[in-house]
C-alpha cells in the first residue's frame, strides 16, 4: 500500500472490521429474500451494528474528534475542527433487497474541508481512498477521472428521476458513494444528484478532487441538503447545461 496518513489508516482499520460483519449480514439477508420474513428489521439492526462498530473504532483512535452521521447528527467534541463523517451502509435499499452494490463510507473533514476519505465495497472487495495532495487510489492503484471530451461518448451516474428529458447516457445505481468512486476511477464520466446529506458523499468528494475531477459550487456547511454535479474539465460546462445546473 502506498504511503498513507495515520488518520487514513484508522479509517481503513475501522472499515475492515465493519466489512466482515456486513458481508456476514448480507449473506443472511439473501436467505431472508427467499423466505416470507421481512428483512427490514434485520437490515436496520445491521446498520446500527456496523455503525456502532465504526463509531467505536474512530472514537477510540481519536477521542477528541467530532463526528457527523445520520445517527448522531453533527456531534461536536473537544476538537471541533476535525470531524469524522460516517455512512455505515451507503446503498441501503440495494442491501435490503440482496443487491450486491453498497459501500461503507468514511471521511475526515478538517477546517471545513474534506482531507481524506475511503469508500469500500465489501462484496466486490473494492477499496477507493484518497488524501489531500496525495492522490486517489483504487486497491492501491492510482486513479484518474476520464479524459473524454465528447459528451456523446460519456456515461453518467444520475441519482434520481429528473423533471427534464435527458439527452445523455446515464445509470442509476442506488449508491451515491459508489457513483462518485466510479466516476473518480473513470468508470463513469460524471455524476449528478440533488438533496444529499454530506455523509452520503463526503469520501467521494476527496476522491473526485484528487482524481482530477471538478465539483461545482458545493457548500459543505449546508450538510443536510446538498446538490452535486461533477465531471472532468473537458465536458463540465456542457454537462451543466444538459442538467440545467
RACORRA-V994186 format. One record per helix or strand of 3 or more residues. SS is the DSSP state (H for helix, E for strand). FROM is the first residue (numbers start at 1). TO is the last residue. If there is no record, write none. Layout:
# RACORRA-V994186
((SS,FROM,TO) (SS,FROM,TO))
This chain:
# RACORRA-V994186
((H,6,33) (H,40,61) (E,65,69) (E,73,75) (E,79,90) (H,92,96) (E,103,110) (E,113,121) (E,126,131) (E,135,138) (H,151,153) (E,155,158) (E,169,171) (H,176,184) (E,190,196) (H,198,210) (E,226,231) (H,236,243))
